Amino acid sequence: MKTNVTTFAKIFAKSAFTRLVERLYAENAKTIGNQGTLASVIGTCFASMSQVQNTWKRDTFRDLLLHLEAQGCYALLRDEVAINALANIAAFGNKLVRDVKTWERDTLETETQMSSLIKHCFANYEVPTYMESVFYYENKIQMLWYVQLGRGESVLNLSAFPVKFTKKMAHEFKNAPANYNVSRAIRWAQAKGFGASEDMAETLAWSALSEGFEHEDFWSTVIRFFAKYETLPYGEVQDALFYISKQFEANKAFSMKGRTWEALLKQTEEWTKEYYKKMAALNRVDWKTSGISELRKTVVTETGIAEIYIIELTNSEALYDEGYEMSHCVAEYETDCAEGTSAIFSLRKRVDTVIEILATIEVALEYKAVVQAKAKYNESISLEAENIVLEWAQKEKLNLEYEEYYAGEHQVHVPPFPQVANANAEQVGINRTVNSDIDWKWIIYIGLMLLKACVAVAS
């Protein structure tokens, strides 16, 4: 009896879905958007398809929905993204190489079902797997490329292709990594076509170059320039591309001829620093201090005298400078600081005229807690910095709640730096007094252990 009830429920659900699809297919509804219901998602897709022109779009979309329901693809039909992808497939319903009604489900995994369906509809010839993703977005030109490749057309003959490919590039385009999108595959293929290594091709594929394809005559010379190098740091390449784009934007005669990476990197660093300072000046925001005291002390190190200090950053320009020097995103905390939810401090060490930033520190003001302490490139802070943060936090009654708590793993305690009795660096060579209290407990303990050992030997 239970089995009969279950079977009846499935038949009823199937019938209800069929009636819903047929009703929405017949209606001349307006786009209503996603209202959180299956009907609104499907209805919006039907509303975008004319009942007068290109009616095969509506017919194909209806057939897809009903056939997938008949094949038991229930999870796929509850997925809004998948339904929109079906509508995109239907937009090329006049270019199908097989009838959608002949497709059969051979897996329960929805992504694999969609992949199989796309190949069934359009691919008589092998098409790169990464290109299936185009049906999940709205770029109809890229969808057309899939259709053309599926019919056996050459990459070199794809409609409205944004880049002039060589035969080698066309070959590399088909062999781009499966986790790429089409834009990244284009840049990958260009770089490989110019002789780039796997590493450099990947760097360029994931760079800002994949965001657009305007002025390709110029940008192809940029890709050719980078292709000469076996490998370069991704972040530095990104910065250089931004610098190049701004130079080309200001002067279309800007050229890559005669340039070297070393010279380009130096120019990029100098320009970037000034650029962000200008941006910070244009958008400068100041905020009140948090009321948490700063820390300043002079210490003796193995290399000489050092000044240690923790200062609060109280304007957007200071955040930009800190982020630039430390290569992290502290500038994004501008709003939090201005609203008074966070305070940013910088832990620095100065020896003579050389200043080194040891850590950038975030304090959540509501909880009076240090929630982040980061070194350059968002790395964990050193033990030296850790001890200073601990000392400062205890003094200011701040909790330590950041995950990268360095001593939390190692539990190594480095004694605080000895304080310099005379802070005047010129007099330190004459009069350097360091506080060094003797731990008498340890001396007594060691003495007792020695006495015990002597007694044992004598007996």
C-alpha positions as CSV (number, residue, x, y, z in Angstrom):
1,M,0.0,0.0,0.0
2,K,2.9,2.4,0.9
3,T,4.5,1.7,-2.5
4,N,1.3,2.5,-4.4
5,V,0.9,5.8,-2.5
6,T,4.5,6.7,-3.3
7,T,4.0,5.9,-7.0
8,F,0.8,7.8,-7.1
9,A,2.5,10.9,-5.5
10,K,5.3,10.8,-8.1
11,I,2.8,10.6,-11.0
12,F,0.7,13.4,-9.5
13,A,3.9,15.6,-9.1
14,K,4.9,14.9,-12.7
15,S,1.4,15.8,-14.0
16,A,1.4,19.0,-12.0
17,F,4.8,20.0,-13.4
18,T,3.6,19.2,-16.9
19,R,0.4,21.4,-16.4
20,L,2.6,24.2,-15.1
21,V,4.9,24.2,-18.1
22,E,2.1,23.9,-20.6
23,R,0.2,26.8,-19.0
24,L,3.3,29.1,-18.9
25,Y,4.1,28.1,-22.5
26,A,0.6,29.2,-23.7
27,E,0.5,32.4,-21.7
28,N,1.7,35.8,-23.1
29,A,3.1,36.7,-19.7
30,K,5.4,39.6,-18.9
31,T,8.8,39.1,-17.2
32,I,8.1,39.0,-13.5
33,G,11.5,38.0,-12.2
34,N,12.4,35.4,-9.6
35,Q,9.8,35.5,-6.8
36,G,11.2,32.5,-5.0
37,T,8.9,30.0,-6.9
38,L,9.6,27.5,-9.7
39,A,6.7,29.1,-11.7
40,S,8.3,32.6,-11.5
41,V,11.6,31.3,-12.8
42,I,10.2,29.3,-15.7
43,G,7.6,32.0,-16.4
44,T,10.3,34.7,-16.7
45,C,12.2,32.5,-19.2
46,F,9.1,32.0,-21.3
47,A,8.3,35.7,-21.2
48,S,11.7,36.5,-22.7
49,M,10.8,34.4,-25.8
50,S,8.5,35.8,-28.4
51,Q,5.3,34.0,-29.3
52,V,5.5,35.5,-32.8
53,Q,9.1,35.5,-33.9
54,N,11.6,32.6,-33.5
55,T,8.9,30.5,-31.9
56,W,11.3,27.5,-31.9
57,K,12.9,29.0,-28.7
58,R,9.7,28.5,-26.8
59,D,9.1,25.1,-28.3
60,T,12.6,23.9,-27.5
61,F,12.4,25.3,-23.9
62,R,9.1,23.5,-23.3
63,D,10.4,20.3,-24.8
64,L,13.5,20.4,-22.7
65,L,11.6,20.9,-19.5
66,L,9.1,18.2,-20.2
67,H,11.7,15.7,-21.4
68,L,13.9,16.3,-18.4
69,E,10.9,15.7,-16.1
70,A,10.1,12.5,-17.9
71,Q,13.7,11.4,-17.5
72,G,13.5,12.0,-13.7
73,C,15.9,15.0,-13.5
74,Y,14.0,16.5,-10.6
75,A,16.9,18.1,-8.9
76,L,18.0,19.8,-12.1
77,L,14.5,21.2,-12.6
78,R,14.5,22.7,-9.1
79,D,17.8,24.6,-9.8
80,E,17.2,28.2,-11.0
81,V,20.7,28.4,-12.6
82,A,20.1,25.2,-14.5
83,I,16.7,26.4,-15.7
84,N,18.2,29.6,-17.1
85,A,20.9,27.5,-18.8
86,L,18.1,25.4,-20.4
87,A,16.6,28.7,-21.7
88,N,20.0,29.5,-23.2
89,I,20.1,26.1,-24.9
90,A,16.7,26.8,-26.3
91,A,17.8,30.1,-27.8
92,F,19.8,27.9,-30.2
93,G,17.0,25.4,-30.7
94,N,17.2,25.9,-34.5
95,K,20.8,24.7,-34.5
96,L,20.4,21.4,-32.7
97,V,22.2,18.4,-34.1
98,R,19.9,15.9,-32.3
99,D,16.4,16.0,-31.0
100,V,16.2,16.8,-27.3
101,K,13.7,14.1,-26.8
102,T,16.2,11.4,-27.7
103,W,18.5,12.3,-24.8
104,E,18.6,9.8,-21.9
105,R,19.7,10.4,-18.3
106,D,22.6,8.2,-17.2
107,T,23.6,9.8,-13.9
108,L,22.0,11.4,-10.8
109,E,24.5,14.2,-10.7
110,T,23.0,17.4,-12.0
111,E,26.1,19.0,-13.5
112,T,26.9,15.8,-15.4
113,Q,23.3,15.7,-16.6
114,M,23.7,19.2,-18.0
115,S,27.1,18.5,-19.6
116,S,25.6,15.4,-21.3
117,L,22.6,17.3,-22.5
118,I,24.7,20.2,-24.0
119,K,26.8,17.7,-25.9
120,H,23.7,15.8,-27.1
121,C,22.2,19.0,-28.4
122,F,25.2,20.6,-30.1
123,A,28.3,18.5,-30.4
124,N,29.0,16.2,-33.4
125,Y,32.6,16.9,-32.8
126,E,34.7,17.3,-29.6
127,V,34.3,20.7,-27.9
128,P,36.5,21.7,-24.9
129,T,34.7,20.9,-21.7
130,Y,35.3,24.4,-20.2
131,M,33.1,25.8,-23.0
132,E,30.0,24.2,-21.6
133,S,29.9,26.9,-18.9
134,V,29.0,29.5,-21.4
135,F,25.3,28.3,-21.3
136,Y,25.2,29.3,-17.6
137,Y,25.8,33.0,-18.4
138,E,24.5,35.5,-20.9
139,N,27.1,35.8,-23.6
140,K,25.3,34.6,-26.7
141,I,28.4,35.0,-28.9
142,Q,30.3,32.5,-26.8
143,M,27.4,30.1,-26.9
144,L,27.5,30.4,-30.7
145,W,31.2,29.4,-30.6
146,Y,30.2,26.2,-28.8
147,V,27.6,25.4,-31.4
148,Q,30.1,26.2,-34.3
149,L,32.8,24.0,-32.7
150,G,30.3,21.2,-32.2
151,R,29.5,21.3,-35.9
152,G,33.2,20.9,-36.7
153,E,34.1,24.5,-37.6
154,S,37.7,25.7,-36.9
155,V,38.6,28.0,-34.1
156,L,40.1,30.3,-36.7
157,N,36.6,30.7,-38.3
158,L,34.5,31.4,-35.1
159,S,32.1,34.3,-35.5
160,A,33.1,37.7,-34.1
161,F,36.2,36.2,-32.3
162,P,37.9,39.1,-30.5
163,V,41.5,38.0,-31.1
164,K,43.5,37.2,-34.2
165,F,44.7,33.6,-33.6
166,T,47.5,31.7,-35.2
167,K,47.1,28.0,-35.9
168,K,49.2,27.2,-32.8
169,M,46.9,29.5,-30.7
170,A,43.8,27.8,-32.1
171,H,45.3,24.4,-31.0
172,E,46.1,25.7,-27.5
173,F,42.6,27.2,-27.2
174,K,41.1,23.7,-27.5
175,N,43.6,22.4,-24.9
176,A,43.2,25.1,-22.2
177,P,42.7,23.8,-18.6
178,A,39.2,22.6,-17.8
179,N,38.8,25.1,-14.9
180,Y,39.1,28.1,-17.2
181,N,36.3,30.2,-18.7
182,V,36.5,31.2,-22.3
183,S,38.2,34.5,-21.8
184,R,41.0,32.9,-19.8
185,A,41.3,30.2,-22.4
186,I,41.8,32.9,-25.1
187,R,44.6,34.6,-23.1
188,W,46.2,31.2,-22.3
189,A,46.2,30.3,-26.0
190,Q,47.7,33.7,-27.0
191,A,50.5,33.3,-24.4
192,K,51.2,29.7,-25.4
193,G,51.2,30.8,-29.1
194,F,53.8,33.4,-28.4
195,G,56.0,30.7,-26.7
196,A,55.1,31.3,-23.0
197,S,55.8,28.6,-20.4
198,E,52.9,26.9,-18.7
199,D,53.5,29.0,-15.6
200,M,53.5,32.3,-17.4
201,A,50.5,31.4,-19.6
202,E,48.6,30.6,-16.4
203,T,49.7,33.9,-14.8
204,L,48.4,35.9,-17.8
205,A,45.2,33.8,-18.1
206,W,44.2,34.7,-14.5
207,S,45.3,38.3,-14.8
208,A,43.2,41.4,-15.6
209,L,43.9,40.8,-19.3
210,S,40.9,38.3,-19.3
211,E,38.5,41.1,-18.4
212,G,38.2,42.5,-21.9
213,F,39.4,42.5,-25.4
214,E,39.6,46.1,-26.6
215,H,42.7,47.4,-28.4
216,E,44.0,43.9,-29.1
217,D,46.7,45.2,-31.4
218,F,48.4,46.8,-28.4
219,W,47.6,44.1,-25.8
220,S,49.0,41.3,-28.0
221,T,52.4,43.1,-27.8
222,V,52.1,43.1,-24.0
223,I,51.4,39.4,-24.0
224,R,54.3,38.8,-26.3
225,F,56.5,40.8,-23.9
226,F,55.6,38.7,-20.9
227,A,55.8,35.4,-22.9
228,K,59.6,35.9,-23.0
229,Y,59.9,35.2,-19.3
230,E,59.7,31.7,-17.8
231,T,58.0,32.8,-14.6
232,L,57.2,36.1,-12.8
233,P,55.3,36.8,-9.5
234,Y,51.6,37.0,-10.1
235,G,51.1,40.1,-8.0
236,E,53.9,42.0,-9.7
237,V,52.5,41.1,-13.1
238,Q,49.1,42.4,-12.1
239,D,50.6,45.6,-10.9
240,A,52.6,46.0,-14.1
241,L,49.5,45.4,-16.2
242,F,47.6,48.1,-14.3
243,Y,50.5,50.5,-14.8
244,I,50.6,49.7,-18.5
245,S,46.9,50.1,-18.9
246,K,47.0,53.6,-17.3
247,Q,50.0,54.6,-19.5
248,F,48.2,53.4,-22.6
249,E,45.0,55.1,-21.6
250,A,46.8,58.4,-21.3
251,N,49.0,58.0,-24.4
252,K,48.0,55.6,-27.2
253,A,51.6,55.8,-28.5
254,F,52.8,53.9,-25.4
255,S,54.9,50.9,-26.6
256,M,56.5,47.8,-25.1
257,K,59.4,48.0,-27.5
258,G,62.9,48.0,-25.9
259,R,61.5,47.4,-22.4
260,T,62.9,44.9,-19.8
261,W,61.1,43.4,-16.9
262,E,63.5,44.9,-14.4
263,A,63.0,48.4,-15.7
264,L,59.2,47.9,-16.1
265,L,58.9,46.7,-12.5
266,K,60.9,49.7,-11.1
267,Q,58.7,52.1,-13.1
268,T,55.6,50.3,-11.9
269,E,56.6,50.4,-8.2
270,E,57.4,54.1,-8.4
271,W,54.2,55.0,-10.3
272,T,52.0,52.8,-8.2
273,K,53.1,54.4,-4.9
274,E,52.4,57.9,-6.3
275,Y,49.1,56.8,-7.8
276,Y,47.7,55.5,-4.6
277,K,48.9,58.5,-2.7
278,K,47.0,60.7,-5.2
279,M,43.9,58.5,-4.8
280,A,44.2,58.6,-1.1
281,A,44.5,62.4,-1.2
282,L,41.4,62.7,-3.4
283,N,39.4,60.4,-1.1
284,R,40.9,61.3,2.2
285,V,38.8,60.5,5.2
286,D,39.9,61.3,8.8
287,W,38.5,59.7,11.9
288,K,38.8,60.0,15.7
289,T,41.3,58.0,17.6
290,S,40.0,54.9,19.4
291,G,41.3,56.0,22.8
292,I,43.7,53.0,23.0
293,S,47.1,54.3,23.9
294,E,50.0,53.8,21.6
295,L,53.3,52.1,22.6
296,R,56.8,53.5,22.4
297,K,60.0,52.2,23.8
298,T,63.7,52.0,23.0
299,V,65.5,48.6,23.2
300,V,68.9,47.0,22.8
301,T,69.2,44.4,20.1
302,E,72.1,42.4,18.7
303,T,72.6,45.0,16.0
304,G,72.3,48.0,18.2
305,I,69.6,50.5,19.3
306,A,66.0,50.1,18.0
307,E,62.9,52.2,18.6
308,I,59.8,50.1,18.9
309,Y,56.4,51.8,18.5
310,I,52.8,51.0,17.8
311,I,50.8,53.9,16.3
312,E,47.2,54.2,15.3
313,L,46.3,55.0,11.7
314,T,43.6,57.7,11.7
315,N,43.0,58.5,8.0
316,S,42.6,56.8,4.7
317,E,45.9,58.0,3.4
318,A,47.7,56.3,6.2
319,L,45.8,53.0,5.5
320,Y,46.7,53.2,1.8
321,D,50.4,53.7,2.6
322,E,50.3,50.8,5.1
323,G,48.7,48.5,2.6
324,Y,51.1,49.5,-0.1
325,E,54.2,48.9,2.1
326,M,52.8,45.6,3.4
327,S,51.2,44.3,0.2
328,H,47.8,43.6,1.8
329,C,44.3,45.0,1.8
330,V,44.2,47.1,5.0
331,A,42.9,50.1,3.0
332,E,39.6,48.3,2.7
333,Y,39.0,48.9,6.5
334,E,38.5,52.6,5.9
335,T,34.8,52.4,6.4
336,D,35.1,50.3,9.5
337,C,37.5,52.8,11.0
338,A,35.4,55.8,10.0
339,E,32.3,54.2,11.6
340,G,34.2,53.4,14.8
341,T,33.8,49.6,14.7
342,S,37.5,48.9,14.2
343,A,40.8,50.6,14.8
344,I,44.0,49.9,12.8
345,F,47.5,50.1,14.4
346,S,50.9,49.7,12.9
347,L,53.8,48.0,14.8
348,R,57.1,49.5,13.6
349,K,60.8,49.2,14.4
350,R,63.2,52.0,13.6
351,V,67.0,51.5,13.5
352,D,68.8,54.7,12.6
353,T,66.8,56.0,9.7
354,V,65.5,52.6,8.5
355,I,61.9,51.9,9.5
356,E,60.4,48.4,9.2
357,I,56.7,47.6,9.7
358,L,56.5,44.4,11.7
359,A,52.7,44.0,11.8
360,T,49.4,45.6,11.0
361,I,47.0,45.2,13.8
362,E,43.1,45.4,13.8
363,V,41.3,45.9,17.1
364,A,37.5,45.3,17.2
365,L,36.5,48.2,19.4
366,E,33.1,46.7,20.6
367,Y,34.9,43.7,22.1
368,K,38.2,45.4,22.9
369,A,40.0,42.6,21.2
370,V,42.9,42.2,18.8
371,V,41.3,40.3,16.0
372,Q,44.1,40.4,13.3
373,A,47.8,40.8,13.3
374,K,49.4,40.5,9.9
375,A,52.9,40.7,8.6
376,K,53.8,41.6,4.9
377,Y,51.7,39.7,2.3
378,N,49.3,38.7,5.1
379,E,51.8,36.3,6.5
380,S,51.9,35.4,10.2
381,I,53.8,37.8,12.4
382,S,57.2,37.0,13.8
383,L,57.9,36.0,17.4
384,E,59.5,39.4,17.9
385,A,56.3,41.1,16.9
386,E,54.2,38.6,18.8
387,N,55.8,39.5,22.1
388,I,55.4,43.2,21.5
389,V,51.7,42.7,20.7
390,L,51.3,40.7,23.8
391,E,52.9,43.3,25.9
392,W,50.8,46.1,24.4
393,A,47.6,44.1,24.6
394,Q,48.1,43.4,28.3
395,K,48.9,47.0,29.0
396,E,45.8,48.2,27.2
397,K,43.6,45.3,28.6
398,L,42.9,44.0,25.1
399,N,41.9,40.4,24.4
400,L,43.8,38.4,21.8
401,E,41.4,36.7,19.4
402,Y,43.2,36.4,16.1
403,E,43.6,33.0,14.6
404,E,47.2,33.5,13.5
405,Y,48.3,33.7,17.1
406,Y,52.0,32.8,16.4
407,A,52.9,31.6,19.9
408,G,49.7,29.5,20.0
409,E,51.4,26.8,18.0
410,H,55.0,27.1,19.1
411,Q,54.6,28.2,22.7
412,V,58.1,29.8,22.6
413,H,58.5,32.7,24.9
414,V,61.1,35.3,23.9
415,P,61.9,37.6,26.9
416,P,61.0,41.3,26.4
417,F,63.7,43.5,25.0
418,P,65.9,45.0,27.8
419,Q,65.1,48.7,28.2
420,V,67.8,51.1,27.5
421,A,68.7,53.3,30.5
422,N,69.8,56.2,28.3
423,A,67.9,56.6,25.1
424,N,70.5,58.9,23.6
425,A,72.2,56.7,21.0
426,E,75.5,58.6,21.2
427,Q,75.8,57.8,25.0
428,V,74.9,54.2,24.8
429,G,78.5,53.1,24.1
430,I,79.5,54.9,27.3
431,N,76.6,54.1,29.6
432,R,74.4,51.2,28.7
433,T,72.6,49.9,31.8
434,V,70.4,46.9,31.3
435,N,68.0,45.6,33.9
436,S,68.8,41.9,34.5
437,D,67.1,40.6,37.6
438,I,68.6,37.3,39.0
439,D,66.1,34.4,39.3
440,W,67.2,33.1,42.8
441,K,64.6,30.4,42.7
442,W,66.4,28.7,39.9
443,I,69.8,29.0,41.6
444,I,68.4,27.5,44.8
445,Y,66.7,24.7,42.9
446,I,69.9,23.8,41.0
447,G,71.9,23.9,44.2
448,L,69.6,21.5,45.9
449,M,69.7,19.1,42.9
450,L,73.6,19.2,43.0
451,L,73.5,18.5,46.8
452,K,71.2,15.6,46.3
453,A,73.4,14.1,43.6
454,C,76.5,14.4,45.8
455,V,74.7,12.6,48.7
456,A,73.7,9.8,46.4
457,V,77.3,9.4,45.1
458,A,78.7,9.4,48.7
459,S,76.3,6.7,49.9
